[in-house]
Amino acid sequence: MIRRLLAALLFMAAVIFLARWGDRLHLIAAGLAVAVGLALALGVAALRSRSTRPEWEGDVDGEDAAAGDALLRDGLFGVALGACGLALTAAIYSYALPPFYPLLIGDCPQLVPKLAIYEEAQAWSRAVALIDDRLSRPIDRACRAELAERKARDLIEWSKTLSPEQAQVKLQEAERWAEENNLPNYRAIAQLTRQQLEPTPTPRLVTPTAPPRPTPRALPAGTTAQLSGIDAAYFPPTIFAYLRVLDGAGQPVTGLAASDIRVLDDGKPVSDFSLASFSQSPAPISAALVVDCSGSMAGQPLAAARAGARAFVDLLGPKDAVELIGFSDKAQVLQSWTGDRAAIGQSLDLLTAKDWTALWDALWLAGGDLAGRPGRKVVVVLSDGGDNRSQHTREEVADQARRAGLGLFVIGLRSEEYDGAALQALVQSVGGRYAEAAGPDELESYYREMAGTIRNEYRLALTLSRPPDHGTHRLRVELGGPRPLAIEQTYQDP
């Protein structure tokens, strides 16, 4: 029996190593499976010990069995036990452990992005309520510590948006919370801020009137605008709309303020919104670089694509992340999300031109990987051919991109197989930008142009009071004055 158990353990360890099940959850599942197996083995051994049959004694099946045959039988039996243990490990991992994830690994990785969105939109009440709700249930120590710190900070920031009397209440709450959770720095900040709000004996002889709201500035002649994506993943209460504004010469119109914009949701004015340009880094950018490496890209086109992709990455900010997907007759992730420029450069060297063109499958893969990313989500795709191998369709890609709030930035390289009309239609239905290069020597400049376009986008953070209804809605943005430039786009509640 001992030999069989050792063989089973060795078999399980080898498979776990080869399958790369080295994460904490898989190891916990394997440990529980081994514990169950040992308990069963001890039970069987106890039953056998009561038997008087001589064949159950020792570690062999019979005194007359040859030692070699017994060892082989024990080895095969051990492999079978190990297979059962692996099956039990997979079952425990898939079905028994998920309810205990918050205790085992914490759920801060899922909570923090949502909190960040609430904090960027200054929805402090929702951020604090989310933290309180999570802290009321079992939680691991590291996640609790992070949420405790975020609550102290959010209470202080919340106080800055309130009247002096209400701010005093929130700051006192922040002090108590910081003291209870051993956060001396936040306690000191809350005390100092509260002292600054205390009334002074000096009377105010003049009550200043609130300054009038600035009138919307006039836009340059020939200005055009486009909503290049609407992300409703964090609704309620926040919806993000991405806006590109160009003057008559095609250059970005910079310096727009919230006072230059009027927003309507289904015809109703939205008063609670903020506006920021990505040049001011309001949120990170997640860019999926999708590069055609079919056979027609061999030689100079693929070399130019690598150079252009490197130039694009170099123009991103320090908090931005990139994923690289190459596609020929199938799509493959060559580099998962990273901000490491060297790692991205090394993965670009893995691109090899061969086979056919699974363009829609590559865009489908990129859309799925981007769906859960925070901040601005964009796909930057280069292709020189029409799709001829995909399992997914252009319509499926468009639906997925709209649901995920993606922006699609397409660089087309003209060739005999190139299907520019299909890609243009996709960009028009999703939002983004389309450009077409006549030759490989133009690719790098287009990559740089796409990076500049994304960095000069505006992000509208809209806090909507209506409840979600899973229906389709229309967002209207009016820019400038006295005759505003109006743009509209539909979106769907998640």
C-alpha positions in Angstrom: 0.0 0.0 0.0 2.8 2.4 0.8 4.4 1.9 -2.6 1.1 2.6 -4.3 0.6 5.8 -2.4 4.1 7.0 -3.1 3.6 6.2 -6.8 0.3 8.1 -6.8 2.0 11.2 -5.1 4.9 11.1 -7.6 2.5 10.9 -10.5 0.4 13.8 -9.2 3.5 16.0 -8.6 4.8 15.3 -12.1 1.5 16.2 -13.8 1.0 19.3 -11.6 4.5 20.5 -12.5 4.0 19.9 -16.2 0.6 21.5 -16.2 2.0 24.5 -14.3 -0.5 24.3 -11.5 1.8 26.1 -9.2 -0.6 28.8 -8.1 -1.9 28.9 -4.6 -5.4 27.7 -5.4 -4.3 24.7 -7.4 -1.9 23.7 -4.6 -4.6 24.0 -2.0 -6.9 21.8 -4.2 -4.1 19.3 -4.6 -3.5 19.2 -0.9 -7.2 18.7 -0.1 -7.3 15.9 -2.7 -4.3 14.2 -1.2 -5.8 14.5 2.3 -9.0 12.9 1.0 -7.0 10.1 -0.6 -5.0 9.5 2.5 -8.1 9.3 4.6 -9.6 6.8 2.2 -6.4 4.8 2.2 -6.3 4.7 6.0 -9.9 3.6 6.0 -9.2 0.8 3.6 -6.0 -0.2 5.5 -8.1 -0.4 8.7 -10.6 -2.7 7.1 -7.9 -4.9 5.7 -6.2 -5.2 9.0 -9.3 -6.9 10.4 -9.1 -9.5 7.7 -7.3 -12.8 8.4 -6.5 -13.4 4.7 -2.8 -13.5 4.3 -2.8 -11.8 0.9 -3.6 -8.4 2.6 -0.6 -8.5 4.8 2.5 -6.5 4.0 3.0 -4.6 0.8 2.4 -7.5 -1.7 -0.7 -9.2 -3.1 0.4 -12.7 -2.3 3.4 -14.5 -0.8 3.9 -16.4 -4.0 3.9 -13.3 -6.3 7.2 -12.4 -7.8 8.8 -9.2 -6.4 9.0 -7.7 -9.9 5.4 -8.4 -10.8 4.3 -6.9 -7.4 6.3 -3.7 -8.0 4.8 -3.3 -11.5 1.3 -3.9 -10.2 1.8 -1.4 -7.4 3.2 1.2 -9.9 0.2 0.8 -12.2 -2.2 0.9 -9.3 -0.4 4.1 -8.0 -0.7 5.8 -11.4 -4.5 5.0 -11.4 -4.7 6.4 -7.9 -2.8 9.5 -9.0 -5.2 10.0 -11.9 -8.1 9.8 -9.5 -6.3 12.4 -7.3 -5.8 14.8 -10.2 -9.5 14.4 -11.2 -10.4 15.2 -7.6 -8.0 18.2 -7.6 -9.7 19.6 -10.7 -13.1 19.1 -9.2 -12.1 20.8 -5.9 -10.5 23.7 -7.8 -13.6 24.2 -10.1 -16.5 23.6 -7.7 -15.4 23.5 -4.0 -13.0 26.4 -3.7 -14.7 29.4 -5.5 -17.0 30.2 -2.6 -13.9 30.6 -0.4 -11.8 32.7 -2.8 -12.2 35.9 -0.7 -10.6 34.1 2.2 -8.0 32.3 0.2 -6.7 35.0 -2.2 -8.8 38.1 -1.5 -11.1 39.8 -4.0 -9.2 43.2 -4.0 -8.1 42.6 -7.6 -11.7 42.7 -8.6 -12.8 45.5 -6.2 -10.0 48.0 -6.7 -10.6 48.8 -10.4 -14.3 49.5 -9.6 -13.3 51.7 -6.6 -10.8 53.5 -8.8 -13.6 54.4 -11.2 -15.8 55.7 -8.4 -12.9 57.8 -7.1 -12.1 59.2 -10.5 -15.8 60.2 -10.9 -15.8 61.6 -7.3 -18.7 59.2 -6.5 -17.4 59.1 -2.9 -20.6 57.9 -1.3 -20.7 54.8 -3.6 -17.0 54.1 -3.0 -17.4 54.2 0.8 -20.6 52.1 0.6 -18.8 49.5 -1.5 -15.9 49.3 1.0 -18.3 49.1 4.0 -20.3 46.3 2.3 -17.1 44.3 1.5 -15.7 44.8 5.0 -18.9 43.5 6.6 -18.1 40.0 5.2 -15.2 37.6 5.7 -12.1 39.0 4.0 -8.3 38.3 4.0 -6.0 40.5 6.0 -4.2 42.1 3.1 -7.4 43.1 1.3 -8.9 44.5 4.5 -5.8 46.6 5.1 -5.9 48.1 1.6 -9.7 48.8 1.8 -9.3 50.4 5.3 -6.7 52.8 3.9 -8.8 53.6 0.9 -11.8 54.4 3.1 -9.8 56.8 5.2 -8.6 58.6 2.0 -12.0 58.6 0.4 -13.7 60.1 3.5 -11.2 62.9 3.5 -11.6 63.5 -0.3 -15.4 63.4 0.2 -15.3 66.1 2.8 -13.7 68.5 0.2 -17.0 68.4 -1.8 -19.3 69.2 1.1 -20.4 72.2 3.0 -18.2 73.1 6.1 -20.7 71.5 8.5 -21.0 68.3 6.5 -17.3 68.2 6.0 -16.7 68.3 9.7 -18.8 65.2 10.2 -17.0 63.3 7.5 -13.6 64.3 8.8 -14.5 63.2 12.3 -15.6 59.9 10.8 -12.3 59.7 9.0 -10.4 60.4 12.3 -12.3 57.6 14.1 -11.8 55.2 11.3 -8.1 55.9 11.0 -7.6 55.5 14.8 -9.5 52.2 14.8 -7.4 50.8 11.9 -4.0 52.1 13.0 -3.6 54.7 10.2 -1.9 57.6 12.0 -1.0 59.5 8.8 -4.7 59.7 7.7 -5.7 60.6 11.2 -3.3 63.5 11.2 -4.5 64.7 7.8 -8.2 64.5 8.9 -7.4 66.5 12.0 -5.5 69.2 10.2 -8.2 69.5 7.5 -10.9 69.7 10.2 -9.0 72.5 12.0 -8.8 74.5 8.9 -12.6 74.4 8.5 -13.2 75.7 12.0 -14.7 79.2 12.0 -12.4 82.1 12.8 -13.4 85.1 14.9 -12.8 87.5 12.1 -16.2 88.6 10.7 -16.7 88.4 7.0 -17.9 91.8 5.9 -18.6 90.9 2.3 -20.2 87.7 1.0 -18.8 87.1 -2.4 -21.3 86.0 -5.1 -20.6 82.8 -7.0 -18.9 83.5 -10.3 -21.1 83.1 -13.3 -20.7 79.8 -15.3 -18.3 80.4 -18.2 -19.9 80.5 -21.6 -18.8 77.8 -24.0 -15.8 78.9 -26.1 -16.1 79.2 -29.9 -14.5 76.3 -31.7 -12.0 76.8 -34.6 -13.5 76.9 -38.1 -13.9 73.5 -39.6 -13.8 71.6 -36.3 -15.1 68.0 -36.4 -15.7 65.7 -33.4 -16.3 62.0 -32.9 -17.4 59.8 -30.0 -14.7 57.2 -30.3 -16.2 54.8 -27.7 -18.7 54.6 -24.8 -17.8 52.4 -21.9 -20.8 51.4 -19.7 -19.0 48.6 -17.8 -19.1 50.7 -14.5 -22.7 51.8 -14.8 -24.4 52.4 -12.4 -23.6 55.2 -11.8 -20.7 56.0 -14.2 -20.4 55.9 -17.9 -17.3 56.9 -19.8 -17.4 58.5 -23.2 -14.3 59.1 -25.3 -14.2 62.2 -27.5 -11.9 63.2 -30.3 -12.0 66.9 -31.5 -10.0 68.0 -34.5 -9.7 71.5 -36.1 -10.0 72.2 -39.8 -6.4 71.2 -40.4 -6.9 67.8 -38.7 -5.0 68.8 -35.5 -6.4 68.1 -32.0 -8.3 70.8 -30.3 -6.8 71.0 -26.9 -7.8 72.9 -23.7 -11.5 72.1 -23.7 -13.1 72.4 -20.3 -16.4 71.0 -18.9 -17.9 74.5 -19.4 -17.4 74.1 -23.1 -19.6 71.0 -23.3 -23.3 70.1 -22.7 -24.3 66.5 -22.4 -27.7 64.9 -22.8 -28.7 61.3 -22.1 -31.9 60.3 -23.9 -32.6 64.0 -24.2 -32.2 64.8 -20.5 -29.3 67.1 -19.5 -26.5 65.5 -17.5 -25.1 68.0 -14.9 -22.7 65.7 -13.0 -19.8 65.0 -15.3 -16.1 65.7 -15.6 -13.8 66.2 -18.6 -10.1 65.4 -19.0 -7.6 64.7 -21.7 -5.4 61.6 -21.7 -2.5 64.0 -22.0 -3.3 64.8 -18.4 -3.4 61.0 -17.6 -6.9 60.7 -16.0 -6.7 56.9 -16.3 -4.4 54.3 -17.8 -4.6 53.1 -21.4 -4.8 49.4 -22.2 -3.8 48.9 -25.8 -4.1 45.5 -27.6 -1.6 45.6 -30.5 -2.9 43.2 -33.1 -0.4 42.5 -35.9 -1.0 40.6 -39.2 1.7 38.0 -39.7 0.2 36.1 -42.6 2.3 35.0 -45.5 1.9 38.2 -47.4 3.5 40.2 -44.6 6.9 38.5 -45.1 10.0 40.7 -45.5 9.7 44.5 -45.4 6.0 44.7 -44.3 6.5 42.7 -41.1 9.8 44.5 -40.3 8.0 47.9 -40.7 5.2 46.7 -38.6 7.6 45.8 -35.8 9.2 49.2 -36.0 5.9 51.0 -36.0 4.6 49.0 -33.0 7.7 49.8 -31.0 7.2 53.5 -31.8 3.6 53.3 -30.7 4.6 51.7 -27.4 7.3 54.3 -26.8 4.7 57.1 -27.0 2.5 55.6 -24.2 2.6 56.7 -20.6 4.3 54.9 -17.7 1.0 53.5 -16.3 -0.3 52.3 -19.7 -0.3 48.5 -20.5 0.1 46.7 -23.8 -0.8 43.2 -25.0 0.6 41.8 -28.3 -1.5 39.5 -30.5 -0.2 38.0 -33.7 -2.4 36.3 -36.3 -2.1 34.3 -39.4 -4.4 31.3 -39.8 -5.0 31.6 -36.0 -4.7 34.3 -33.4 -2.2 34.0 -30.6 -1.2 36.1 -27.6 2.5 36.6 -27.8 2.7 39.0 -24.8 0.1 39.4 -22.1 -0.6 42.7 -20.4 2.6 44.5 -19.4 4.1 47.9 -19.2 7.6 46.5 -19.7 8.9 48.0 -23.0 11.7 45.5 -23.2 9.3 42.6 -22.9 7.1 44.0 -25.6 10.1 44.5 -27.9 11.2 40.9 -27.4 7.7 39.6 -28.1 7.6 41.6 -31.4 10.6 39.6 -32.5 8.5 36.5 -32.3 6.2 37.5 -35.2 6.8 35.2 -38.1 5.0 35.6 -41.5 3.2 32.5 -42.7 -0.2 31.0 -43.7 -3.6 32.7 -44.0 -5.5 35.6 -42.3 -7.8 35.1 -39.3 -8.4 38.8 -38.8 -11.8 38.6 -37.1 -10.7 35.9 -34.7 -7.7 38.1 -33.7 -10.0 41.1 -33.0 -12.4 38.8 -31.1 -9.5 37.6 -28.9 -8.3 41.2 -28.3 -11.9 42.3 -27.4 -12.3 39.5 -24.8 -8.9 40.3 -23.2 -9.7 44.0 -23.0 -13.2 43.6 -21.6 -12.1 43.5 -18.0 -9.3 46.1 -18.2 -9.5 49.5 -16.4 -9.2 52.8 -18.1 -9.3 53.5 -21.8 -9.4 50.2 -23.8 -8.2 50.3 -27.4 -7.4 47.9 -30.2 -4.7 48.9 -32.6 -4.7 46.5 -35.6 -2.5 46.3 -38.7 -3.6 44.1 -41.6 -2.7 43.8 -45.3 -5.4 41.3 -46.3 -9.0 40.2 -46.1 -10.1 37.6 -43.6 -10.1 34.1 -44.9 -9.8 31.8 -41.9 -11.9 33.2 -38.9 -14.5 31.3 -37.0 -16.0 34.7 -35.9 -17.7 37.3 -38.1 -17.3 41.1 -38.3 -20.7 41.6 -36.8 -19.8 39.5 -33.8 -16.6 41.5 -33.4 -18.5 44.8 -33.6 -21.1 43.7 -31.0 -18.4 42.6 -28.6 -16.5 45.8 -29.0 -19.5 48.0 -28.4 -20.4 46.0 -25.2 -16.9 46.3 -23.9 -16.6 50.1 -24.7 -13.5 49.6 -27.0 -12.0 52.0 -29.4 -10.8 50.5 -32.7 -7.8 52.0 -34.5 -7.0 50.4 -37.8 -4.0 50.7 -40.0 -4.5 49.1 -43.4 -1.6 48.2 -45.7 -2.8 48.1 -49.3 -2.4 44.8 -51.1 -4.2 42.7 -53.7 -6.1 40.9 -50.9 -6.8 43.9 -48.7 -10.4 44.5 -47.7 -10.5 48.1 -46.6 -14.2 48.5 -46.9 -14.9 45.8 -44.2 -12.5 47.5 -41.8 -13.8 51.0 -42.4 -17.4 49.7 -41.8 -16.2 48.1 -38.5 -14.6 51.4 -37.3 -17.7 53.3 -38.2 -19.9 51.0 -36.2 -17.6 50.8 -33.1 -15.8 54.1 -33.0 -12.1 54.8 -33.4 -10.0 55.7 -36.4 -9.1 54.2 -39.8 -6.0 54.9 -41.8 -4.6 53.3 -45.0 -0.9 53.1 -45.9 0.2 52.8 -49.5 3.4 51.0 -48.5 5.4 49.6 -45.6 7.5 52.8 -45.3 4.4 54.7 -44.1 3.5 52.3 -41.3 5.7 53.8 -38.5 4.2 57.3 -39.1 0.7 55.9 -38.9 1.5 54.1 -35.7 2.8 57.3 -34.2 -0.3 59.1 -35.4 -2.6 56.6 -33.8 -0.7 57.0 -30.5 -1.1 60.8 -30.7 -4.8 60.4 -31.5 -5.4 58.3 -28.4 -3.3 60.5 -26.1 -5.2 63.6 -27.3 -8.7 62.1 -26.7 -11.0 63.5 -24.0 -12.7 61.4 -21.5 -16.1 62.3 -20.3 -17.0 60.7 -16.9 -20.8 60.9 -16.6 -22.6 60.1 -13.3 -26.2 59.2 -14.3 -29.0 59.1 -11.8 -31.3 56.7 -13.7 -31.4 53.0 -12.9 -30.0 50.5 -15.4 -32.6 48.9 -17.7 -30.4 46.9 -20.1 -31.9 48.9 -22.9 -30.4 51.0 -25.7 -29.8 54.8 -24.9 -28.6 57.7 -26.9 -25.8 60.0 -25.7 -25.6 63.5 -27.2 -22.7 65.8 -26.7 -22.7 69.5 -27.7 -19.4 71.3 -28.0 -18.6 75.0 -28.0 -20.9 77.9 -28.8 -22.8 80.0 -29.6 -23.7 77.4 -32.3 -22.6 74.1 -30.7 -21.2 71.2 -32.7 -23.4 68.2 -31.8 -22.5 64.5 -32.0 -24.6 61.5 -31.0 -24.1 57.8 -30.4 -26.1 55.0 -29.0 -25.0 52.6 -26.3 -26.5 49.8 -24.3 -26.7 49.3 -20.5 -24.6 46.4 -19.3 
